[in-house]
C-alpha cells in the first residue's frame, strides 16, 4: 500500500487554531495506520501542534470558504 500525502515538506498551509486562521510551513509529515485506516498530519516541527490533513488548506481563502 502506498500512502500519498496531499501536501509536501516546505508547503505553507492554513488551519484554525484557537478560533483564528493560522499559517505554518510543513516540516514534518506524520502518518498513522491502524485497523480503522490511515491518517496524515502535518507539523511545523512541534509534535504538540500536529494538524490533520482534513484541517489543512493551501490558502487562507480556501480555509475561509470551508467555514
Buried (B, 14 or more C-beta within 10 A) or exposed (E): EEEEBEBEEEBEBBBBEEEEEBEBEBEEBBEEEEEEEEBBBBBBEEEEBBBEBEBBBEEEEEBEEEE
